[in-house]
Amino acid sequence: MAAQVQALLRQVSRLEAPLEELRALQSVLQAVPLSELREQAAELSLGPLFSLLSANHREQTTLCVSILERLLQAMEPVHVARNLRFDLQRGLTHPDDSVKILTLSQVGRIVENSNAVTEILNNPELLKQIVYCIGGENLSVAKALIVEVSSTSPESLNYCTTSGLVTQLLRELTGEDVLVRATCIEMVTSLAHTHHGRQYLAQEGIIDQISNIIVGADSDPFSSFYLPGFVKFFGNLAIMDSPQQICERYPVFVEKVFEMTESQDPTMIGVAVDTLGILGSNVEGKQVLHKTGTRFEHLLMRIGYQAKNASTELKIRCLDAISSLLYLPPEQQTDDLLRMTDSWFSSLSRDPLELFRGISNQPFPELHCAALKVFTAIANQPWAQKLMFNSPGFVEYIMDRSVEHDKASKDAKYELVKALANSKTVAEIFGNPNYLRLRTYLSEGPYYVKPVSTTAVEGVE
């Protein structure tokens, strides 16, 4: 089959208008597995197919794009970057959108591959041309690629800024079109994942501008389109830099997150809960939240209420955030922090242990796993172990393998047992017999099934 592809490509290269051959090549390619194509990919000559794109012939262009999509998929991004970069450059300036999108998707593959992207970065002229070619497009794919290219290194960010591409993106971020704003903030958040990206955004005053837009959101009836993205941006920024510094410098961020948890809109509540989970995933972030005192404890009560009463999707997001907020690595378990997580847990509900146990008994594996994850998050903290041990039937519930039926649930239960069994305080709090049962469960693994003994009874037919 792959030999047939080779032969048809040779035929195509010799003809000026090889429509029949292109149709044949397209149908053959659909029948050849990608794995077989990959073995031959490096030997295939695609230059003639790219040349045929320059003819002003609709069907020919459509066939070539379809064939190239399949063949390029079989090629390693490094091979594409090394051998087809000039063809890609021509494709970026092609008048047909389908050719541009094909080319942009290949540039995307190259940018995402650490080995392939160096082929572009080591060739400043080529990088510049790609950036300028992309800049002529207003396609969202092109904008996403600008951010990907900018994120690879300070040099590539420099090319993108001097070409005016990043400036255009940032102008749209603070412009009047709320839907464009919502798309742009996602891309700017990606740029903020790199140190040089964050530095650039700070120097250009973009972080201050985003903060000001959040301040003005109250008087904007369309703020619900972009506000979730803006809040997520700050959540990511806080955890990558310093939660304390970001929250002190941009108090409107924390204020808005607190407000959003009180919203009637599940989208807003979901974003607020996710952001709190990110912010509270490290000790510095937890301490920032703890400083807000009773206000945060009231907010936890709201999250506990949503975990019990919201839609399944929002329940899971609440449970994930609770796990993140309550988890403390053993080396960070000071008396103060343990008191803090204990008081947070108590704020979630009148009887939080029973709340999560009730949720874990619902017949939805995702909810069951998310509730077990909460227990796992607190399992290595002595106050939680005491609660579990003193709660009637809870230790048996942990040891009972018959509760979980699917792989994900068995894995989640195993993580809970592992967190308890590996804790230094569990033998003393649970008692040695229970500690030994935990160790046995651990050594048997997550999928152990107890053998059923069958005893023959004499005289029974």
Disulfide bonds with the S-S distance in Angstrom:
none
